Amino acid sequence: MTDGLGAMWNSQNIYGPVVPRLRRVLAEAGTNRIIDLCSGGGGPWSRLCHDLGEKGASAPAILLTDKYPNQRAFQQMCAATGNVITFHSEPVDAMCIPPELAGFRTMFTSIHHFAPSEVRTILMDAFEQRQGIAIFDSAKRDPWTLLAVCGVPLLALWLVPRIRPFRWSRIFWNYCLPVIPFTLWFDGVMSCLRSYSQADLWESTAEFTSEDYRWEVGEERGRLVNITYLVGCPVRKEEREVPEHELEVAKSSL
């Protein structure tokens, strides 16, 4: 399943629209290290890693983590990207990140697996440690996204022979006994029904306010589906201090 999901996200560049925003918040947070949470089989990172390094920018160092690390998938992704992507071999709970794993945190298509209280715990941990966090989700409770999910089994069947390294087990579980296409469809529908709206995400941040940390919630328009995002970013001191002459200009315009 994780092979199929990764192949779909990367082949269709589902998360491509978030690249400019992610590049900007990394610069604002002053870091070039990403700690990806709930990475599964690596998700969309093989494509995003390349896209983030375009236009003269250096690709960030990306560390994949998971509560149940898929080390075989992680090793394959590391080898394919020349170790630009690495992984943490020990389990990492998204609700309690070890302090030594400092960096900008990301989550792709995983936040809907957490209950509202758990989402607040994830955000609180980033807020209290003053680490940036970006949560992106293509699942949504709307008719168009649910309709798009119905095409997932067909896309999976088309992509399976192209996934490398080739495995006969994929042929069996997709064509001989089509468990994977059905499970991908069912998982997609349930993900949409469990997804968080922008209002839900704003509500999750309500307890965590400070002048040195800001939140953004919105939606990036995609070619197939739109991406809901929540971004938390520490605000550096120089950005909080407004020069006196700018204050005077602001007052005179009132």
Secondary structure as the mmCIF struct_conf table of DSSP 4:
data_model
#
loop_
_struct_conf.conf_type_id
_struct_conf.id
_struct_conf.beg_label_comp_id
_struct_conf.beg_label_asym_id
_struct_conf.beg_label_seq_id
_struct_conf.end_label_comp_id
_struct_conf.end_label_asym_id
_struct_conf.end_label_seq_id
HELX_RH_AL_P HELX_RH_AL_P1 THR A 2 SER A 11
TURN_TY1_P TURN_TY1_P1 GLN A 12 TYR A 15
HELX_RH_3T_P HELX_RH_3T_P1 GLY A 16 VAL A 18
HELX_RH_AL_P HELX_RH_AL_P2 VAL A 19 ALA A 29
TURN_TY1_P TURN_TY1_P2 GLY A 30 GLY A 30
STRN STRN1 ARG A 33 LEU A 37
BEND BEND1 CYS A 38 CYS A 38
TURN_TY1_P TURN_TY1_P3 GLY A 40 GLY A 41
TURN_TY1_P TURN_TY1_P4 GLY A 43 PRO A 44
HELX_RH_AL_P HELX_RH_AL_P3 TRP A 45 LEU A 52
TURN_TY1_P TURN_TY1_P5 GLY A 53 GLY A 53
TURN_TY1_P TURN_TY1_P6 LYS A 55 GLY A 56
HELX_LH_PP_P HELX_LH_PP_P1 ALA A 57 PRO A 60
STRN STRN2 ALA A 61 LEU A 64
BEND BEND2 LYS A 67 TYR A 68
HELX_RH_AL_P HELX_RH_AL_P4 GLN A 71 ALA A 80
TURN_TY1_P TURN_TY1_P7 THR A 81 ASN A 83
BEND BEND3 VAL A 84 VAL A 84
STRN STRN3 ILE A 85 PHE A 87
BEND BEND4 GLU A 90 GLU A 90
STRN STRN4 ASP A 93 ASP A 93
TURN_TY1_P TURN_TY1_P8 ALA A 94 MET A 95
STRN STRN5 CYS A 96 CYS A 96
TURN_TY1_P TURN_TY1_P9 PRO A 99 GLU A 100
BEND BEND5 LEU A 101 LEU A 101
BEND BEND6 GLY A 103 GLY A 103
STRN STRN6 PHE A 104 PHE A 108
BEND BEND7 THR A 109 THR A 109
HELX_RH_3T_P HELX_RH_3T_P2 ILE A 111 HIS A 113
BEND BEND8 PHE A 114 PHE A 114
HELX_RH_AL_P HELX_RH_AL_P5 PRO A 116 GLU A 128
TURN_TY1_P TURN_TY1_P10 GLN A 129 ARG A 130
STRN STRN7 ILE A 133 ASP A 137
BEND BEND9 ARG A 141 ASP A 142
HELX_RH_AL_P HELX_RH_AL_P6 PRO A 143 VAL A 149
TURN_TY1_P TURN_TY1_P11 CYS A 150 GLY A 151
HELX_RH_AL_P HELX_RH_AL_P7 VAL A 152 LEU A 159
HELX_RH_3T_P HELX_RH_3T_P3 VAL A 160 ARG A 162
BEND BEND10 ILE A 163 PRO A 165
HELX_RH_AL_P HELX_RH_AL_P8 TRP A 168 ILE A 171
HELX_RH_PI_P HELX_RH_PI_P1 PHE A 172 CYS A 176
BEND BEND11 LEU A 177 LEU A 177
HELX_RH_AL_P HELX_RH_AL_P9 VAL A 179 ARG A 194
HELX_LH_PP_P HELX_LH_PP_P2 SER A 195 SER A 197
HELX_RH_AL_P HELX_RH_AL_P10 GLN A 198 THR A 205
TURN_TY1_P TURN_TY1_P12 ALA A 206 GLU A 207
STRN STRN8 SER A 210 SER A 210
TURN_TY1_P TURN_TY1_P13 GLU A 211 ASP A 212
STRN STRN9 TYR A 213 GLU A 220
BEND BEND12 ARG A 223 VAL A 225
STRN STRN10 ILE A 227 PRO A 234
HELX_LH_PP_P HELX_LH_PP_P3 VAL A 235 ARG A 236
HELX_RH_AL_P HELX_RH_AL_P11 LYS A 237 ARG A 240
HELX_RH_AL_P HELX_RH_AL_P12 GLU A 244 SER A 252
TURN_TY1_P TURN_TY1_P14 SER A 253 SER A 253
#
